[in-house]
Amino acid sequence: GESVGLHLPTLSVQEGDNSIINCAYSNSASDYFIWYKQESGKGPQFIIDIRSNMDKRQGQRVTVLLNKTVKHLSLQIAATQPGDSAVYFCAENIDSNYQLIWGAGTKLIIKP
Amino acid sequence: DVKVTQSSRYLVKRTGEKVFLECVQDMDHENMFWYRQDPGLGLRLIYFSYDVKMKEKGDIPEGYSVSREKKERFSLILESASTNQTSMYLCASSDSGRGGTDTQYFGPGTRLTVL
């Protein structure tokens, strides 16, 4: 019979606009958070990280915001470009444990 | 440039076959990881290794084993492949002993289909 897969959340953004990708994390004890980008046919690639003693961290065209009160993480991409099309994963870590806890991912589509 | 390579991009095997997935990193990293990636489920850790000949179970080790005889190479073994092991397999490596807070560098993945 036909198998039904789980569908990724998708965000469509106009080229040049800002993108905001959200992530709700699971464990209030998590103290380190990471965003990865996975382009089609490639493995995930590190974008930016943030520790729990910070609320905001900026990189090149990307900003990560952390709200520990509501256990929410967001990735903001400024002036979105076609090369930003990818699946974006958030991941959390507790006490430098070797295991990362990964989110399901959000697919970002750039409209020309 | 950082490099993690996986032996195959695509692999088709039959139920019951023994399958070897190889991963090599050239960064002299201590830590290596095997994940499987399924749509909507994110990445799930199968096994990891923080040193040569050391291995630790991840979240879903059942049906898999690993081998790390050399620092640069981490192999994933499916002892008897089953159709529910059809998936994308990703290998990663990271430096030093800071566990999950070290950036993980990923290979391109192996898409395994078990018929």
Interface residues (C-beta under 8 A of the other chain):
Chain A: G5 L6 H7 L8 Y32 I34 G41 K42 G43 P44 Q45 F46 D49 F89 A91 N93 I94 S96 N97 Y98 Q99 L100 W102 G103 A104 G105
Chain B: V4 N31 D38 P39 G40 L41 G42 L43 R44 L45 F48 Y50 E56 G58 D59 L90 A92 R98 G99 G100 T101 T103 Q104 Y105 F106 G107 P108 G109
